[in-house]
């Protein structure tokens, strides 16, 4: 296969754009996971610490 320098340049540029897009999507996903984890932690911290300490087994 004989590719010209111009064609190689276009292919390399397209690959770079695809890689940058992939990185951007991963960053967005990581930020979403971080915020979801922070919200879950806030919910857990707001729970009553005595909840579940006593179990009434009489019927």
C-alpha positions in Angstrom: 0.0 0.0 0.0 1.4 3.3 -1.1 0.0 6.2 0.9 0.9 9.7 0.4 2.1 11.9 3.2 -1.1 14.0 3.0 -3.2 10.8 3.5 -1.1 9.7 6.4 -1.4 13.2 8.0 -5.2 13.1 7.6 -5.4 9.6 9.1 -3.2 10.6 12.1 -5.2 13.7 12.7 -8.5 11.7 12.7 -7.0 9.2 15.1 -5.9 12.0 17.4 -9.4 13.5 17.4 -10.9 10.1 18.2 -8.5 9.6 21.0 -9.2 13.1 22.5 -13.0 12.4 22.2 -12.6 9.1 24.1 -10.6 10.8 26.8 -13.2 13.5 27.2 -16.0 11.0 27.5 -14.0 9.1 30.1 -13.5 12.3 32.1 -17.2 13.0 32.1 -18.0 9.5 33.2 -15.4 9.7 36.0 -16.9 13.0 37.2 -20.4 11.5 37.2 -19.2 8.5 39.2 -17.5 10.8 41.7 -20.6 12.9 42.2 -22.7 9.8 42.6 -20.4 8.4 45.2 -20.4 11.7 47.1 -24.2 11.7 47.1 -24.3 8.1 48.4 -21.8 9.0 51.2 -24.0 11.9 52.2 -27.0 9.7 52.5 -25.1 7.1 54.5 -23.8 9.8 56.9 -27.3 11.2 57.4 -28.7 7.9 58.7 -29.4 7.4 62.4 -26.3 5.6 63.8 -28.5 3.6 66.2 -30.6 2.3 63.4 -30.5 -1.5 63.3 -28.8 -1.9 66.7 -31.8 -3.5 68.4 -33.8 -6.5 67.0 -37.2 -7.3 68.6 -37.7 -11.1 68.1 -40.7 -11.6 70.3 -43.9 -12.6 68.5 
